[in-house]
Structures are given as structure tokens and as C-alpha cells.
Amino acid sequence: MKITDECIACGTCVDNCGIDAIVETDEIYMITGDCTDCGACVSSCPVDAIVE
């Protein structure tokens, strides 16, 4: 999973990640290596900024 530059940094993906695998960087969020590819963040993103 990857968060693209389309990210608006709303934090919805962070709230929906059950294992805290999404962290805030300078301008957008980033998915860490702890991600299990469950897809919860993908379906929660309001701007479709998370891709596989």
C-alpha cells in the first residue's frame, strides 16, 4: 500500500488503521512496513489517495 500525493492529510486513514501502520510526515501520511494490507485505509480515504 502507498499513499499518493493526492493525500489531503485529513487523518481518516490513521483513524481506520487498526495496527497504527500509518504515520504523519511533513505534508502527507505514510504507510509503514507494519502494514498488513487489510485495506481498511483504502476504503476510508475520501480522495482515493491510497493505492496498492
mmCIF entry with sequence, helices, sheets and N, C-alpha, C, O atoms, coordinates in Angstrom:
data_MODEL
# 
_entry.id   MODEL 
# 
_entity.id                         1 
_entity.type                       polymer 
_entity.pdbx_number_of_molecules   1 
# 
_entity_poly.entity_id                      1 
_entity_poly.type                           'polypeptide(L)' 
_entity_poly.nstd_linkage                   no 
_entity_poly.nstd_monomer                   no 
_entity_poly.pdbx_seq_one_letter_code       MKITDECIACGTCVDNCGIDAIVETDEIYMITGDCTDCGACVSSCPVDAIVE 
_entity_poly.pdbx_seq_one_letter_code_can   MKITDECIACGTCVDNCGIDAIVETDEIYMITGDCTDCGACVSSCPVDAIVE 
_entity_poly.pdbx_strand_id                 A 
# 
loop_
_entity_poly_seq.entity_id 
_entity_poly_seq.num 
_entity_poly_seq.mon_id 
_entity_poly_seq.hetero 
1 1  MET n 
1 2  LYS n 
1 3  ILE n 
1 4  THR n 
1 5  ASP n 
1 6  GLU n 
1 7  CYS n 
1 8  ILE n 
1 9  ALA n 
1 10 CYS n 
1 11 GLY n 
1 12 THR n 
1 13 CYS n 
1 14 VAL n 
1 15 ASP n 
1 16 ASN n 
1 17 CYS n 
1 18 GLY n 
1 19 ILE n 
1 20 ASP n 
1 21 ALA n 
1 22 ILE n 
1 23 VAL n 
1 24 GLU n 
1 25 THR n 
1 26 ASP n 
1 27 GLU n 
1 28 ILE n 
1 29 TYR n 
1 30 MET n 
1 31 ILE n 
1 32 THR n 
1 33 GLY n 
1 34 ASP n 
1 35 CYS n 
1 36 THR n 
1 37 ASP n 
1 38 CYS n 
1 39 GLY n 
1 40 ALA n 
1 41 CYS n 
1 42 VAL n 
1 43 SER n 
1 44 SER n 
1 45 CYS n 
1 46 PRO n 
1 47 VAL n 
1 48 ASP n 
1 49 ALA n 
1 50 ILE n 
1 51 VAL n 
1 52 GLU n 
# 
_struct_asym.id          A 
_struct_asym.entity_id   1 
# 
loop_
_struct_conf.conf_type_id 
_struct_conf.id 
_struct_conf.pdbx_PDB_helix_id 
_struct_conf.beg_label_comp_id 
_struct_conf.beg_label_asym_id 
_struct_conf.beg_label_seq_id 
_struct_conf.pdbx_beg_PDB_ins_code 
_struct_conf.end_label_comp_id 
_struct_conf.end_label_asym_id 
_struct_conf.end_label_seq_id 
_struct_conf.pdbx_end_PDB_ins_code 
_struct_conf.beg_auth_comp_id 
_struct_conf.beg_auth_asym_id 
_struct_conf.beg_auth_seq_id 
_struct_conf.end_auth_comp_id 
_struct_conf.end_auth_asym_id 
_struct_conf.end_auth_seq_id 
_struct_conf.pdbx_PDB_helix_class 
_struct_conf.details 
_struct_conf.pdbx_PDB_helix_length 
HELX_P HELX_P1 AA1 THR A 12 ? ASN A 16 ? THR A 12 ASN A 16 1 ? 5 
HELX_P HELX_P2 AA2 ALA A 40 ? SER A 44 ? ALA A 40 SER A 44 1 ? 5 
# 
_struct_conf_type.id          HELX_P 
_struct_conf_type.criteria    ? 
_struct_conf_type.reference   ? 
# 
loop_
_struct_sheet.id 
_struct_sheet.type 
_struct_sheet.number_strands 
_struct_sheet.details 
AA1 ? 2 ? 
AA2 ? 2 ? 
# 
loop_
_struct_sheet_order.sheet_id 
_struct_sheet_order.range_id_1 
_struct_sheet_order.range_id_2 
_struct_sheet_order.offset 
_struct_sheet_order.sense 
AA1 1 2 ? anti-parallel 
AA2 1 2 ? anti-parallel 
# 
loop_
_struct_sheet_range.sheet_id 
_struct_sheet_range.id 
_struct_sheet_range.beg_label_comp_id 
_struct_sheet_range.beg_label_asym_id 
_struct_sheet_range.beg_label_seq_id 
_struct_sheet_range.pdbx_beg_PDB_ins_code 
_struct_sheet_range.end_label_comp_id 
_struct_sheet_range.end_label_asym_id 
_struct_sheet_range.end_label_seq_id 
_struct_sheet_range.pdbx_end_PDB_ins_code 
_struct_sheet_range.beg_auth_comp_id 
_struct_sheet_range.beg_auth_asym_id 
_struct_sheet_range.beg_auth_seq_id 
_struct_sheet_range.end_auth_comp_id 
_struct_sheet_range.end_auth_asym_id 
_struct_sheet_range.end_auth_seq_id 
AA1 1 LYS A 2  ? ILE A 3  ? LYS A 2  ILE A 3  
AA1 2 ILE A 50 ? VAL A 51 ? ILE A 50 VAL A 51 
AA2 1 ILE A 22 ? GLU A 24 ? ILE A 22 GLU A 24 
AA2 2 TYR A 29 ? ILE A 31 ? TYR A 29 ILE A 31 
# 
loop_
_atom_site.group_PDB 
_atom_site.id 
_atom_site.type_symbol 
_atom_site.label_atom_id 
_atom_site.label_alt_id 
_atom_site.label_comp_id 
_atom_site.label_asym_id 
_atom_site.label_entity_id 
_atom_site.label_seq_id 
_atom_site.pdbx_PDB_ins_code 
_atom_site.Cartn_x 
_atom_site.Cartn_y 
_atom_site.Cartn_z 
_atom_site.occupancy 
_atom_site.B_iso_or_equiv 
_atom_site.pdbx_formal_charge 
_atom_site.auth_seq_id 
_atom_site.auth_comp_id 
_atom_site.auth_asym_id 
_atom_site.auth_atom_id 
_atom_site.pdbx_PDB_model_num 
ATOM 1   N N  . MET A 1 1  ? 0.846   -1.175 0.000  1.00 0.00 ? 1  MET A N  1 
ATOM 2   C CA . MET A 1 1  ? 0.000   0.000  0.000  1.00 0.00 ? 1  MET A CA 1 
ATOM 3   C C  . MET A 1 1  ? 0.894   1.241  0.000  1.00 0.00 ? 1  MET A C  1 
ATOM 4   O O  . MET A 1 1  ? 1.989   1.249  0.564  1.00 0.00 ? 1  MET A O  1 
ATOM 5   N N  . LYS A 1 2  ? 0.394   2.270  -0.643 1.00 0.00 ? 2  LYS A N  1 
ATOM 6   C CA . LYS A 1 2  ? 1.126   3.532  -0.715 1.00 0.00 ? 2  LYS A CA 1 
ATOM 7   C C  . LYS A 1 2  ? 0.133   4.682  -0.705 1.00 0.00 ? 2  LYS A C  1 
ATOM 8   O O  . LYS A 1 2  ? -0.952  4.582  -1.278 1.00 0.00 ? 2  LYS A O  1 
ATOM 9   N N  . ILE A 1 3  ? 0.506   5.766  -0.058 1.00 0.00 ? 3  ILE A N  1 
ATOM 10  C CA . ILE A 1 3  ? -0.307  6.985  -0.060 1.00 0.00 ? 3  ILE A CA 1 
ATOM 11  C C  . ILE A 1 3  ? 0.308   7.937  -1.072 1.00 0.00 ? 3  ILE A C  1 
ATOM 12  O O  . ILE A 1 3  ? 1.491   8.267  -0.990 1.00 0.00 ? 3  ILE A O  1 
ATOM 13  N N  . THR A 1 4  ? -0.501  8.376  -2.025 1.00 0.00 ? 4  THR A N  1 
ATOM 14  C CA . THR A 1 4  ? -0.006  9.232  -3.105 1.00 0.00 ? 4  THR A CA 1 
ATOM 15  C C  . THR A 1 4  ? -0.034  10.712 -2.714 1.00 0.00 ? 4  THR A C  1 
ATOM 16  O O  . THR A 1 4  ? -0.490  11.083 -1.632 1.00 0.00 ? 4  THR A O  1 
ATOM 17  N N  . ASP A 1 5  ? 0.460   11.529 -3.617 1.00 0.00 ? 5  ASP A N  1 
ATOM 18  C CA . ASP A 1 5  ? 0.477   12.985 -3.402 1.00 0.00 ? 5  ASP A CA 1 
ATOM 19  C C  . ASP A 1 5  ? -0.913  13.589 -3.372 1.00 0.00 ? 5  ASP A C  1 
ATOM 20  O O  . ASP A 1 5  ? -1.059  14.764 -3.037 1.00 0.00 ? 5  ASP A O  1 
ATOM 21  N N  . GLU A 1 6  ? -1.935  12.823 -3.713 1.00 0.00 ? 6  GLU A N  1 
ATOM 22  C CA . GLU A 1 6  ? -3.314  13.300 -3.658 1.00 0.00 ? 6  GLU A CA 1 
ATOM 23  C C  . GLU A 1 6  ? -3.803  13.443 -2.213 1.00 0.00 ? 6  GLU A C  1 
ATOM 24  O O  . GLU A 1 6  ? -4.859  14.028 -1.970 1.00 0.00 ? 6  GLU A O  1 
ATOM 25  N N  . CYS A 1 7  ? -3.048  12.917 -1.270 1.00 0.00 ? 7  CYS A N  1 
ATOM 26  C CA . CYS A 1 7  ? -3.401  12.957 0.155  1.00 0.00 ? 7  CYS A CA 1 
ATOM 27  C C  . CYS A 1 7  ? -3.654  14.397 0.612  1.00 0.00 ? 7  CYS A C  1 
ATOM 28  O O  . CYS A 1 7  ? -2.869  15.299 0.321  1.00 0.00 ? 7  CYS A O  1 
ATOM 29  N N  . ILE A 1 8  ? -4.759  14.594 1.330  1.00 0.00 ? 8  ILE A N  1 
ATOM 30  C CA . ILE A 1 8  ? -5.094  15.919 1.865  1.00 0.00 ? 8  ILE A CA 1 
ATOM 31  C C  . ILE A 1 8  ? -4.829  15.996 3.365  1.00 0.00 ? 8  ILE A C  1 
ATOM 32  O O  . ILE A 1 8  ? -5.212  16.967 4.019  1.00 0.00 ? 8  ILE A O  1 
ATOM 33  N N  . ALA A 1 9  ? -4.173  14.972 3.909  1.00 0.00 ? 9  ALA A N  1 
ATOM 34  C CA . ALA A 1 9  ? -3.783  14.920 5.320  1.00 0.00 ? 9  ALA A CA 1 
ATOM 35  C C  . ALA A 1 9  ? -4.960  15.101 6.273  1.00 0.00 ? 9  ALA A C  1 
ATOM 36  O O  . ALA A 1 9  ? -4.859  15.810 7.274  1.00 0.00 ? 9  ALA A O  1 
ATOM 37  N N  . CYS A 1 10 ? -6.073  14.452 5.950  1.00 0.00 ? 10 CYS A N  1 
ATOM 38  C CA . CYS A 1 10 ? -7.258  14.572 6.799  1.00 0.00 ? 10 CYS A CA 1 
ATOM 39  C C  . CYS A 1 10 ? -7.186  13.659 8.031  1.00 0.00 ? 10 CYS A C  1 
ATOM 40  O O  . CYS A 1 10 ? -7.865  13.903 9.029  1.00 0.00 ? 10 CYS A O  1 
ATOM 41  N N  . GLY A 1 11 ? -6.361  12.609 7.955  1.00 0.00 ? 11 GLY A N  1 
ATOM 42  C CA . GLY A 1 11 ? -6.197  11.715 9.096  1.00 0.00 ? 11 GLY A CA 1 
ATOM 43  C C  . GLY A 1 11 ? -7.196  10.580 9.178  1.00 0.00 ? 11 GLY A C  1 
ATOM 44  O O  . GLY A 1 11 ? -7.132  9.776  10.108 1.00 0.00 ? 11 GLY A O  1 
ATOM 45  N N  . THR A 1 12 ? -8.110  10.491 8.241  1.00 0.00 ? 12 THR A N  1 
ATOM 46  C CA . THR A 1 12 ? -9.115  9.429  8.270  1.00 0.00 ? 12 THR A CA 1 
ATOM 47  C C  . THR A 1 12 ? -8.470  8.052  8.206  1.00 0.00 ? 12 THR A C  1 
ATOM 48  O O  . THR A 1 12 ? -8.909  7.129  8.892  1.00 0.00 ? 12 THR A O  1 
ATOM 49  N N  . CYS A 1 13 ? -7.442  7.907  7.394  1.00 0.00 ? 13 CYS A N  1 
ATOM 50  C CA . CYS A 1 13 ? -6.773  6.612  7.274  1.00 0.00 ? 13 CYS A CA 1 
ATOM 51  C C  . CYS A 1 13 ? -6.121  6.200  8.593  1.00 0.00 ? 13 CYS A C  1 
ATOM 52  O O  . CYS A 1 13 ? -6.140  5.027  8.965  1.00 0.00 ? 13 CYS A O  1 
ATOM 53  N N  . VAL A 1 14 ? -5.551  7.168  9.288  1.00 0.00 ? 14 VAL A N  1 
ATOM 54  C CA . VAL A 1 14 ? -4.918  6.880  10.575 1.00 0.00 ? 14 VAL A CA 1 
ATOM 55  C C  . VAL A 1 14 ? -5.958  6.356  11.560 1.00 0.00 ? 14 VAL A C  1 
ATOM 56  O O  . VAL A 1 14 ? -5.710  5.390  12.280 1.00 0.00 ? 14 VAL A O  1 
ATOM 57  N N  . ASP A 1 15 ? -7.107  6.991  11.585 1.00 0.00 ? 15 ASP A N  1 
ATOM 58  C CA . ASP A 1 15 ? -8.183  6.581  12.486 1.00 0.00 ? 15 ASP A CA 1 
ATOM 59  C C  . ASP A 1 15 ? -8.701  5.185  12.167 1.00 0.00 ? 15 ASP A C  1 
ATOM 60  O O  . ASP A 1 15 ? -9.197  4.495  13.057 1.00 0.00 ? 15 ASP A O  1 
ATOM 61  N N  . ASN A 1 16 ? -8.594  4.756  10.905 1.00 0.00 ? 16 ASN A N  1 
ATOM 62  C CA . ASN A 1 16 ? -9.130  3.467  10.494 1.00 0.00 ? 16 ASN A CA 1 
ATOM 63  C C  . ASN A 1 16 ? -8.095  2.353  10.470 1.00 0.00 ? 16 ASN A C  1 
ATOM 64  O O  . ASN A 1 16 ? -8.442  1.204  10.196 1.00 0.00 ? 16 ASN A O  1 
ATOM 65  N N  . CYS A 1 17 ? -6.849  2.658  10.744 1.00 0.00 ? 17 CYS A N  1 
ATOM 66  C CA . CYS A 1 17 ? -5.804  1.637  10.766 1.00 0.00 ? 17 CYS A CA 1 
ATOM 67  C C  . CYS A 1 17 ? -5.754  1.004  12.162 1.00 0.00 ? 17 CYS A C  1 
ATOM 68  O O  . CYS A 1 17 ? -5.414  1.656  13.149 1.00 0.00 ? 17 CYS A O  1 
ATOM 69  N N  . GLY A 1 18 ? -6.097  -0.263 12.208 1.00 0.00 ? 18 GLY A N  1 
ATOM 70  C CA . GLY A 1 18 ? -6.156  -0.967 13.490 1.00 0.00 ? 18 GLY A CA 1 
ATOM 71  C C  . GLY A 1 18 ? -4.807  -1.319 14.099 1.00 0.00 ? 18 GLY A C  1 
ATOM 72  O O  . GLY A 1 18 ? -4.736  -1.715 15.262 1.00 0.00 ? 18 GLY A O  1 
ATOM 73  N N  . ILE A 1 19 ? -3.731  -1.176 13.317 1.00 0.00 ? 19 ILE A N  1 
ATOM 74  C CA . ILE A 1 19 ? -2.414  -1.542 13.848 1.00 0.00 ? 19 ILE A CA 1 
ATOM 75  C C  . ILE A 1 19 ? -1.433  -0.368 13.853 1.00 0.00 ? 19 ILE A C  1 
ATOM 76  O O  . ILE A 1 19 ? -0.228  -0.568 14.001 1.00 0.00 ? 19 ILE A O  1 
ATOM 77  N N  . ASP A 1 20 ? -1.932  0.824  13.695 1.00 0.00 ? 20 ASP A N  1 
ATOM 78  C CA . ASP A 1 20 ? -1.106  2.042  13.725 1.00 0.00 ? 20 ASP A CA 1 
ATOM 79  C C  . ASP A 1 20 ? 0.049   1.990  12.728 1.00 0.00 ? 20 ASP A C  1 
ATOM 80  O O  . ASP A 1 20 ? 1.178   2.347  13.064 1.00 0.00 ? 20 ASP A O  1 
ATOM 81  N N  . ALA A 1 21 ? -0.233  1.544  11.498 1.00 0.00 ? 21 ALA A N  1 
ATOM 82  C CA . ALA A 1 21 ? 0.803   1.431  10.476 1.00 0.00 ? 21 ALA A CA 1 
ATOM 83  C C  . ALA A 1 21 ? 0.866   2.655  9.567  1.00 0.00 ? 21 ALA A C  1 
ATOM 84  O O  . ALA A 1 21 ? 1.534   2.625  8.534  1.00 0.00 ? 21 ALA A O  1 
ATOM 85  N N  . ILE A 1 22 ? 0.174   3.729  9.944  1.00 0.00 ? 22 ILE A N  1 
ATOM 86  C CA . ILE A 1 22 ? 0.200   4.957  9.152  1.00 0.00 ? 22 ILE A CA 1 
ATOM 87  C C  . ILE A 1 22 ? 0.714   6.081  10.039 1.00 0.00 ? 22 ILE A C  1 
ATOM 88  O O  . ILE A 1 22 ? 0.204   6.305  11.137 1.00 0.00 ? 22 ILE A O  1 
ATOM 89  N N  . VAL A 1 23 ? 1.732   6.785  9.547  1.00 0.00 ? 23 VAL A N  1 
ATOM 90  C CA . VAL A 1 23 ? 2.350   7.856  10.321 1.00 0.00 ? 23 VAL A CA 1 
ATOM 91  C C  . VAL A 1 23 ? 2.314   9.158  9.531  1.00 0.00 ? 23 VAL A C  1 
ATOM 92  O O  . VAL A 1 23 ? 2.269   9.151  8.300  1.00 0.00 ? 23 VAL A O  1 
ATOM 93  N N  . GLU A 1 24 ? 2.334   10.261 10.246 1.00 0.00 ? 24 GLU A N  1 
ATOM 94  C CA . GLU A 1 24 ? 2.328   11.577 9.607  1.00 0.00 ? 24 GLU A CA 1 
ATOM 95  C C  . GLU A 1 24 ? 3.754   11.970 9.238  1.00 0.00 ? 24 GLU A C  1 
ATOM 96  O O  . GLU A 1 24 ? 4.676   11.825 10.041 1.00 0.00 ? 24 GLU A O  1 
ATOM 97  N N  . THR A 1 25 ? 3.925   12.469 8.016  1.00 0.00 ? 25 THR A N  1 
ATOM 98  C CA . THR A 1 25 ? 5.220   13.013 7.598  1.00 0.00 ? 25 THR A CA 1 
ATOM 99  C C  . THR A 1 25 ? 5.045   14.516 7.436  1.00 0.00 ? 25 THR A C  1 
ATOM 100 O O  . THR A 1 25 ? 4.093   15.080 7.975  1.00 0.00 ? 25 THR A O  1 
ATOM 101 N N  . ASP A 1 26 ? 5.926   15.169 6.718  1.00 0.00 ? 26 ASP A N  1 
ATOM 102 C CA . ASP A 1 26 ? 5.868   16.624 6.581  1.00 0.00 ? 26 ASP A CA 1 
ATOM 103 C C  . ASP A 1 26 ? 4.532   17.132 6.048  1.00 0.00 ? 26 ASP A C  1 
ATOM 104 O O  . ASP A 1 26 ? 3.921   18.011 6.655  1.00 0.00 ? 26 ASP A O  1 
ATOM 105 N N  . GLU A 1 27 ? 4.073   16.591 4.923  1.00 0.00 ? 27 GLU A N  1 
ATOM 106 C CA . GLU A 1 27 ? 2.859   17.117 4.309  1.00 0.00 ? 27 GLU A CA 1 
ATOM 107 C C  . GLU A 1 27 ? 1.746   16.086 4.167  1.00 0.00 ? 27 GLU A C  1 
ATOM 108 O O  . GLU A 1 27 ? 0.566   16.438 4.164  1.00 0.00 ? 27 GLU A O  1 
ATOM 109 N N  . ILE A 1 28 ? 2.119   14.808 4.049  1.00 0.00 ? 28 ILE A N  1 
ATOM 110 C CA . ILE A 1 28 ? 1.117   13.758 3.882  1.00 0.00 ? 28 ILE A CA 1 
ATOM 111 C C  . ILE A 1 28 ? 1.404   12.634 4.869  1.00 0.00 ? 28 ILE A C  1 
ATOM 112 O O  . ILE A 1 28 ? 2.316   12.740 5.689  1.00 0.00 ? 28 ILE A O  1 
ATOM 113 N N  . TYR A 1 29 ? 0.645   11.587 4.792  1.00 0.00 ? 29 TYR A N  1 
ATOM 114 C CA . TYR A 1 29 ? 0.856   10.429 5.651  1.00 0.00 ? 29 TYR A CA 1 
ATOM 115 C C  . TYR A 1 29 ? 1.608   9.352  4.887  1.00 0.00 ? 29 TYR A C  1 
ATOM 116 O O  . TYR A 1 29 ? 1.657   9.368  3.657  1.00 0.00 ? 29 TYR A O  1 
ATOM 117 N N  . MET A 1 30 ? 2.200   8.405  5.635  1.00 0.00 ? 30 MET A N  1 
ATOM 118 C CA . MET A 1 30 ? 2.970   7.333  5.030  1.00 0.00 ? 30 MET A CA 1 
ATOM 119 C C  . MET A 1 30 ? 2.599   6.014  5.692  1.00 0.00 ? 30 MET A C  1 
ATOM 120 O O  . MET A 1 30 ? 2.378   5.961  6.902  1.00 0.00 ? 30 MET A O  1 
ATOM 121 N N  . ILE A 1 31 ? 2.533   4.959  4.904  1.00 0.00 ? 31 ILE A N  1 
ATOM 122 C CA . ILE A 1 31 ? 2.233   3.632  5.429  1.00 0.00 ? 31 ILE A CA 1 
ATOM 123 C C  . ILE A 1 31 ? 3.555   2.935  5.728  1.00 0.00 ? 31 ILE A C  1 
ATOM 124 O O  . ILE A 1 31 ? 4.431   2.867  4.865  1.00 0.00 ? 31 ILE A O  1 
ATOM 125 N N  . THR A 1 32 ? 3.699   2.427  6.926  1.00 0.00 ? 32 THR A N  1 
ATOM 126 C CA . THR A 1 32 ? 4.948   1.789  7.348  1.00 0.00 ? 32 THR A CA 1 
ATOM 127 C C  . THR A 1 32 ? 4.983   0.314  6.958  1.00 0.00 ? 32 THR A C  1 
ATOM 128 O O  . THR A 1 32 ? 4.008   -0.229 6.437  1.00 0.00 ? 32 THR A O  1 
ATOM 129 N N  . GLY A 1 33 ? 6.094   -0.307 7.213  1.00 0.00 ? 33 GLY A N  1 
ATOM 130 C CA . GLY A 1 33 ? 6.270   -1.725 6.931  1.00 0.00 ? 33 GLY A CA 1 
ATOM 131 C C  . GLY A 1 33 ? 5.420   -2.629 7.799  1.00 0.00 ? 33 GLY A C  1 
ATOM 132 O O  . GLY A 1 33 ? 5.333   -3.830 7.542  1.00 0.00 ? 33 GLY A O  1 
ATOM 133 N N  . ASP A 1 34 ? 4.793   -2.072 8.821  1.00 0.00 ? 34 ASP A N  1 
ATOM 134 C CA . ASP A 1 34 ? 3.911   -2.865 9.692  1.00 0.00 ? 34 ASP A CA 1 
ATOM 135 C C  . ASP A 1 34 ? 2.562   -3.162 9.046  1.00 0.00 ? 34 ASP A C  1 
ATOM 136 O O  . ASP A 1 34 ? 1.782   -3.953 9.575  1.00 0.00 ? 34 ASP A O  1 
ATOM 137 N N  . CYS A 1 35 ? 2.284   -2.535 7.910  1.00 0.00 ? 35 CYS A N  1 
ATOM 138 C CA . CYS A 1 35 ? 1.007   -2.698 7.210  1.00 0.00 ? 35 CYS A CA 1 
ATOM 139 C C  . CYS A 1 35 ? 0.764   -4.163 6.851  1.00 0.00 ? 35 CYS A C  1 
ATOM 140 O O  . CYS A 1 35 ? 1.665   -4.856 6.377  1.00 0.00 ? 35 CYS A O  1 
ATOM 141 N N  . THR A 1 36 ? -0.460  -4.620 7.082  1.00 0.00 ? 36 THR A N  1 
ATOM 142 C CA . THR A 1 36 ? -0.832  -6.000 6.760  1.00 0.00 ? 36 THR A CA 1 
ATOM 143 C C  . THR A 1 36 ? -1.707  -6.071 5.503  1.00 0.00 ? 36 THR A C  1 
ATOM 144 O O  . THR A 1 36 ? -2.251  -7.129 5.187  1.00 0.00 ? 36 THR A O  1 
ATOM 145 N N  . ASP A 1 37 ? -1.843  -4.965 4.796  1.00 0.00 ? 37 ASP A N  1 
ATOM 146 C CA . ASP A 1 37 ? -2.641  -4.890 3.565  1.00 0.00 ? 37 ASP A CA 1 
ATOM 147 C C  . ASP A 1 37 ? -4.102  -5.273 3.776  1.00 0.00 ? 37 ASP A C  1 
ATOM 148 O O  . ASP A 1 37 ? -4.706  -5.910 2.913  1.00 0.00 ? 37 ASP A O  1 
ATOM 149 N N  . CYS A 1 38 ? -4.668  -4.894 4.906  1.00 0.00 ? 38 CYS A N  1 
ATOM 150 C CA . CYS A 1 38 ? -6.063  -5.241 5.192  1.00 0.00 ? 38 CYS A CA 1 
ATOM 151 C C  . CYS A 1 38 ? -7.041  -4.415 4.350  1.00 0.00 ? 38 CYS A C  1 
ATOM 152 O O  . CYS A 1 38 ? -8.160  -4.859 4.094  1.00 0.00 ? 38 CYS A O  1 
ATOM 153 N N  . GLY A 1 39 ? -6.626  -3.213 3.918  1.00 0.00 ? 39 GLY A N  1 
ATOM 154 C CA . GLY A 1 39 ? -7.461  -2.381 3.065  1.00 0.00 ? 39 GLY A CA 1 
ATOM 155 C C  . GLY A 1 39 ? -8.387  -1.423 3.775  1.00 0.00 ? 39 GLY A C  1 
ATOM 156 O O  . GLY A 1 39 ? -9.125  -0.689 3.116  1.00 0.00 ? 39 GLY A O  1 
ATOM 157 N N  . ALA A 1 40 ? -8.377  -1.401 5.082  1.00 0.00 ? 40 ALA A N  1 
ATOM 158 C CA . ALA A 1 40 ? -9.274  -0.503 5.816  1.00 0.00 ? 40 ALA A CA 1 
ATOM 159 C C  . ALA A 1 40 ? -9.010  0.960  5.468  1.00 0.00 ? 40 ALA A C  1 
ATOM 160 O O  . ALA A 1 40 ? -9.942  1.760  5.383  1.00 0.00 ? 40 ALA A O  1 
ATOM 161 N N  . CYS A 1 41 ? -7.762  1.301  5.271  1.00 0.00 ? 41 CYS A N  1 
ATOM 162 C CA . CYS A 1 41 ? -7.417  2.684  4.935  1.00 0.00 ? 41 CYS A CA 1 
ATOM 163 C C  . CYS A 1 41 ? -7.878  3.051  3.530  1.00 0.00 ? 41 CYS A C  1 
ATOM 164 O O  . CYS A 1 41 ? -8.314  4.177  3.289  1.00 0.00 ? 41 CYS A O  1 
ATOM 165 N N  . VAL A 1 42 ? -7.782  2.109  2.613  1.00 0.00 ? 42 VAL A N  1 
ATOM 166 C CA . VAL A 1 42 ? -8.169  2.363  1.221  1.00 0.00 ? 42 VAL A CA 1 
ATOM 167 C C  . VAL A 1 42 ? -9.624  2.775  1.133  1.00 0.00 ? 42 VAL A C  1 
ATOM 168 O O  . VAL A 1 42 ? -9.960  3.769  0.488  1.00 0.00 ? 42 VAL A O  1 
ATOM 169 N N  . SER A 1 43 ? -10.472 2.020  1.771  1.00 0.00 ? 43 SER A N  1 
ATOM 170 C CA . SER A 1 43 ? -11.901 2.313  1.688  1.00 0.00 ? 43 SER A CA 1 
ATOM 171 C C  . SER A 1 43 ? -12.307 3.548  2.487  1.00 0.00 ? 43 SER A C  1 
ATOM 172 O O  . SER A 1 43 ? -13.383 4.103  2.264  1.00 0.00 ? 43 SER A O  1 
ATOM 173 N N  . SER A 1 44 ? -11.458 3.979  3.412  1.00 0.00 ? 44 SER A N  1 
ATOM 174 C CA . SER A 1 44 ? -11.805 5.143  4.228  1.00 0.00 ? 44 SER A CA 1 
ATOM 175 C C  . SER A 1 44 ? -11.325 6.467  3.634  1.00 0.00 ? 44 SER A C  1 
ATOM 176 O O  . SER A 1 44 ? -11.782 7.528  4.059  1.00 0.00 ? 44 SER A O  1 
ATOM 177 N N  . CYS A 1 45 ? -10.420 6.428  2.668  1.00 0.00 ? 45 CYS A N  1 
ATOM 178 C CA . CYS A 1 45 ? -9.827  7.660  2.125  1.00 0.00 ? 45 CYS A CA 1 
ATOM 179 C C  . CYS A 1 45 ? -10.848 8.409  1.257  1.00 0.00 ? 45 CYS A C  1 
ATOM 180 O O  . CYS A 1 45 ? -11.349 7.855  0.279  1.00 0.00 ? 45 CYS A O  1 
ATOM 181 N N  . PRO A 1 46 ? -11.158 9.667  1.610  1.00 0.00 ? 46 PRO A N  1 
ATOM 182 C CA . PRO A 1 46 ? -12.167 10.426 0.864  1.00 0.00 ? 46 PRO A CA 1 
ATOM 183 C C  . PRO A 1 46 ? -11.690 10.904 -0.510 1.00 0.00 ? 46 PRO A C  1 
ATOM 184 O O  . PRO A 1 46 ? -12.511 11.304 -1.335 1.00 0.00 ? 46 PRO A O  1 
ATOM 185 N N  . VAL A 1 47 ? -10.382 10.871 -0.770 1.00 0.00 ? 47 VAL A N  1 
ATOM 186 C CA . VAL A 1 47 ? -9.871  11.333 -2.063 1.00 0.00 ? 47 VAL A CA 1 
ATOM 187 C C  . VAL A 1 47 ? -9.150  10.226 -2.838 1.00 0.00 ? 47 VAL A C  1 
ATOM 188 O O  . VAL A 1 47 ? -8.426  10.511 -3.792 1.00 0.00 ? 47 VAL A O  1 
ATOM 189 N N  . ASP A 1 48 ? -9.341  8.982  -2.439 1.00 0.00 ? 48 ASP A N  1 
ATOM 190 C CA . ASP A 1 48 ? -8.723  7.837  -3.115 1.00 0.00 ? 48 ASP A CA 1 
ATOM 191 C C  . ASP A 1 48 ? -7.219  7.980  -3.290 1.00 0.00 ? 48 ASP A C  1 
ATOM 192 O O  . ASP A 1 48 ? -6.681  7.685  -4.357 1.00 0.00 ? 48 ASP A O  1 
ATOM 193 N N  . ALA A 1 49 ? -6.541  8.433  -2.241 1.00 0.00 ? 49 ALA A N  1 
ATOM 194 C CA . ALA A 1 49 ? -5.105  8.660  -2.304 1.00 0.00 ? 49 ALA A CA 1 
ATOM 195 C C  . ALA A 1 49 ? -4.277  7.455  -1.879 1.00 0.00 ? 49 ALA A C  1 
ATOM 196 O O  . ALA A 1 49 ? -3.049  7.534  -1.842 1.00 0.00 ? 49 ALA A O  1 
ATOM 197 N N  . ILE A 1 50 ? -4.931  6.340  -1.557 1.00 0.00 ? 50 ILE A N  1 
ATOM 198 C CA . ILE A 1 50 ? -4.192  5.157  -1.136 1.00 0.00 ? 50 ILE A CA 1 
ATOM 199 C C  . ILE A 1 50 ? -4.344  4.082  -2.219 1.00 0.00 ? 50 ILE A C  1 
ATOM 200 O O  . ILE A 1 50 ? -5.454  3.703  -2.594 1.00 0.00 ? 50 ILE A O  1 
ATOM 201 N N  . VAL A 1 51 ? -3.201  3.609  -2.703 1.00 0.00 ? 51 VAL A N  1 
ATOM 202 C CA . VAL A 1 51 ? -3.182  2.614  -3.767 1.00 0.00 ? 51 VAL A CA 1 
ATOM 203 C C  . VAL A 1 51 ? -2.394  1.392  -3.335 1.00 0.00 ? 51 VAL A C  1 
ATOM 204 O O  . VAL A 1 51 ? -1.570  1.454  -2.422 1.00 0.00 ? 51 VAL A O  1 
ATOM 205 N N  . GLU A 1 52 ? -2.659  0.278  -4.007 1.00 0.00 ? 52 GLU A N  1 
ATOM 206 C CA . GLU A 1 52 ? -1.926  -0.948 -3.701 1.00 0.00 ? 52 GLU A CA 1 
ATOM 207 C C  . GLU A 1 52 ? -0.646  -1.022 -4.496 1.00 0.00 ? 52 GLU A C  1 
ATOM 208 O O  . GLU A 1 52 ? 0.105   -1.988 -4.368 1.00 0.00 ? 52 GLU A O  1 
# 
